[in-house]
């Protein structure tokens, strides 16, 4: 966000809409929270889950396990995004 805002203000200064200095230049970004430990399932664990899960859970686990998408990315998947040809 800092880089985006800095770029916007830099552009505004360049075209003469804003007088220097760039107000975002001296901003400090606070440190984020430490991330929790995560666990990656092995291929064998994924295959075992797929063997016992009913649909649609099986498809969800297969997509999550074989694509490596993050949780937020998985939530954003829609059927219309898949065309059957693009990898």
N, C-alpha and C positions, 0 to 999 in steps of 0.2 A: 504494500500500500504506500509505503514511504517513497519508493522509486517511482510509482505511478504519479503521485502528487508532485514530486520534485520535477518530473518530466513535464507535467501540465504547467507548472509555474515557470519552468525554464522556457517553454514555448511562449507563454504569455509575455515574458520579459523580452524574448527575441522579436516578437511582432509589435512590441511597444504598448501592450495593454497594461502591463504592470511594471513598476520601477524596481530595479534591483535593491536589495539582495533577495535571493530566493528564500521565502520564509520557511521552507521545509528543510533547508540545508543543515540547520543546527538541531534538528529533531533527533532524539535518541529513541530507539525502539527497545522497549523493555524485553527482558528474557521471557520466553514462554514457559509454560509448565513442562515439567519433565514428562516424557511419554512413558506409558506403562509398558511393561514387558509384553511382547507378543509371542505367539506360538505359530509355527508353520507346520501344517500337517504333512506327513510323508505321503508319497504316492500310494503306498500300501494302505495307509489309513483312509485315504480318500476312496480308494477302490472298495474297501470294506464297508464304508458308509454307503456308497452307491448300491451295494448289494442288498442292503436291508431297508433303505428308505423308500417310501412310496412317492409317487408323483404328487405334486410338483416339487416336493422337497429334494428329490433326486436331481432334478434339473438345476435347481438353485445351487446345490452343493457342487455339482459338476462345473457350472460356470465359475463359481467362486474358487474352486480348487485348481482348475486348469488354466484360468486366465491370469491369476495373480492380481486381480483388481482389488482396490481398497474398499472398505465398507461403504463410503460415500459414493464411490463409482458404481458399486453394485446396486445401490438404491436408485441410481439414475437410469439404469438400463430399461429400455422399453422394447417390446417385440418389434416395433417398426424400425428399430435401429439395425436389425439383422436382415440382410438381404440374401443370405445363403451363398454369397460369392466372395465377399470381402473378408480378408483375414486380418 
